[in-house]
Amino acid sequence: MMIPLPPKPPVFKIISRPYEGKIPDFKEKQNSVDRLSNLIHDINPDYLLFHPVINSIQNVWLLASYGGAWLSGLQMFFLLVVAYEYIFVETIDMIGLSLILMLMLLISMLGFGAFFTIKQLIIKKSRYHKILLLKNTQQIAYYEHNRKQEPIFHLIDYKDIFASVRRNEGLIFEVLNLHVIDESTGELIHSISFEDMRLNPYDQWAFIRTYMERPAEELPLNTEYAQACPTDMSQSLFACADIAQTSKEFYGKNPTHEFRLADWIIRCCTISYLDLAEGNIYQSSANPALHPEAQRRLMWDGQNNPYNILPVTPERQAAFANQNKTVKLKWYSGVAVNATWFIGSILYVMLVIA
């Protein structure tokens, strides 16, 4: 099932504006610093880039498409058995024809979501926000996405931002939203939601303010997690899915894309389906850092990064260039195990029914 577009959030609880008083202390210091360090892919004197994340609602959609694929596969085998029975063994009648038509309709309905998920993995249509914070020029860049048009590039002044916190109805989770409001009319001009329900929104806003308003040494980063990950230039979905797994802390710190049994086991379960979807979001979301207007404002020469971040490892460079054989082997073998389990489960159910 294609993950729904992130909604355009209304203004909820306003917490502060840029340069408005002292930057508050972190509420959940270690957890938030580790999580934010995991989310950092590009950070330097020119800009900081936030990737989009899959939230809990989108997870449900993806798991529903996975379940739909399983059930549609089961119905496909059932359809084959029924069709064989009525075409080659018994004379086809209205009951048999109705059963065949009903099964075909059920398969098409169940497989609808799975089809669009797989289609998104292939066409990589840009749908989600990458948020670019331009420190030198004090601006924020992002692409606005709509269903039936190309992404629209926006470059807004940081000083015009209002930060608000939205609590999801029926849930305890809160997320950070950034808005630009026309103060003369009260009309909402821009809204950006970070949609990360695993991160304290007050800490995320404190992190953004520290990066944009304070010297480099004041930005809290944990180098065990804060590593450069050039996912935007990646030619490998599997390498990007590895980074998605890293951000969830499913495996050890400082991953190098080498083979480890724990990683392989994770890829042999349904969670790898979600990681592939998130890796696809990394690849397909339009990158505002590549826009000519953003490029024109970049001044850093790539040397002597003042931020506490580890460089790209050789293993990752090879993985992102789709040349790391270990990454390919562990993902292909994991997919093969999933496919075997998938087909075997369907055959087993059919055997029980028979």
Secondary structure, DSSP 8 states (H G I E B T S, - for coil): ------------EEEE-TTSSS----SSHHHHHHHHHHHEEEESSSEEEE-----HHHHHHHHHHHHHHHHHHHHHHHHHHHHHIIIIIS---HHHHHHHHHHHHHHHHHHHHHHHHHHHHHH----S--EEEETTTTEEEEEEEETTEEEEEEEEEGGGEEEEEEE-TTSS-EEEEEEEEETTTTEEEEEEE---TTS-HHHHHHHHHHHHHS-GGGS---TTT-B---GGG-S-HHHHHHHHHHHTT-S-SS--S---HHHHHHHTSTHHHHHHHHHHHHHHS--GGGSHHHHTT----SSS--S--B---HHHHHHHTT--HHHHHHHHHHHHHHHHHHHHHHHHHHHHH-
